[in-house]
Amino acid sequence: QAQLVESGGGLVQAGGSLRLSCTASGRTFSNHAMGWFRQAPGQEREFVAAISWTGVRTVYADSVKGRFTISRDVAKITVYLQMNGLKPEDTGVYYCASDATTDRNPSTYSPTYDYWGQGTQVTVSS
């Protein structure tokens, strides 16, 4: 069964860093774009970053541009989100997701994605 598992969340002070990982198993995700989304309490899920299956193309939400970096390993099994300069407003549950269609450019639109992980909590204290 296809599965995405996130890890790396935690509690960090403002200005700190975290690195999230998303490991895929159960099907071939290597030719699918991957994305990170987050959801704060009482708010809707929002796009954070996405990467093409080649790793060449990336797209970021304006709120994280210049602070977060998305990448994927050569085998394209694991996707990372390096988060630097964290702010309290970055607090939320972070989810990784896989694009439903192969060989597509990275999308900011959540219905584009069909497989989702269970999420990992990120809490940034002020």
N, C-alpha and C positions, 0 to 999 in steps of 0.2 A: 504494500500500500504506500502510495506517495506521501511523503512527510517532509515538513520543514520544521526545524528546531532552532529557536533562537537562544542565545546565551550572552552573558557579558554585562547584563544590566546591574544596577546597584545604586547606592547612595553616594553622592559626590557633592563637594562644595562648589559654589559658583566659581567659574574660571577653570575648573578641573576638566579632566578628560576621561572618556570611557571608549572602549572598543567593543562593539557588538558583532557577533558572529551569527550566521544563519547557515546551517548545514542541511543539505538536501539528500534524500534517500528515497528509494522505492520506484523511481522512474528517472528518465534522463532529463534533467533540467539544464543540461549544458548548453542547449541551443535556444533557451528561453531568456528573455530579458527578466531582470529581477528588480524588485522595488522594496523600499522601506517606507512604512507609514507609522503614524503614532496617534494615540488617542489620550487626551487629558480627561480627567474626571468631569462629567457633565458636558463634554464637548464632542463634536463629531470627529470621526477619524480623518486625519489629514495626511496629505502626501509629504514625504520628507526628501527622498532621493531615489533614483533608479539608474540602472546600468544595462547596457545592451549585452547580448550573449557573448559578443567578442570582447567585451570590456573596454572597447574604444570610446563608445558614446555614453555620456552621463548627463543627468539632468537633476537639478536641485530646486527645492523650494527657496524662495527669496530669503526666508527667515533663517536659513541655515547656510546659505551660500558663503563660502570663505571660511567657514568653521568646521563643516562636516565633509568627509570624503568617503565615497562609496567605492568599493573595489571587489574583485572576485579573483579566486586563485586560478592557476593555470588549468587545473583539472575541471574548473567551473563547478565544483561541488559545494564550495563555501563562498558566501558573500559577506563582506565586512562593511561596517559603518564606523569609521573613526570619527569621534565627536570631541572636538576641542573647544575651549572657551565656552563651556556649558553655562547656561543661564537658567534661572528658576522656571522660566516659561518653556523650557525644553522638557520639563517633567511630564511623564506619561508612560503608557504601555506602548512599546515599540514592536511592530509586527513586520516580518518579511513576507514577501509574496512573490509568486511566479506568474509571469504572463501566460495567458491561456494559449497563445499562438506563438509558434516558433518564428525565429528570424525577424522579429519586429523591433522597431526602435523603442527605446525605453519610454514608458508612458507615465503621466502624472495622474491618470484617471483610474480609480480603484476598481471599477467593473471590468477593466481590462485583465485583471488578475484572477486566477481561479483557485490556486492553492495558497493557503495562508498558514503561518505558524501560530503557535499558541500565545506568543507575545512574551516580552521580557520587560520588567519594570525599571524605569529610569527615574530617579528622584534627585533633583538638584536643589540643595539648600542655599539660602541667601546668607 
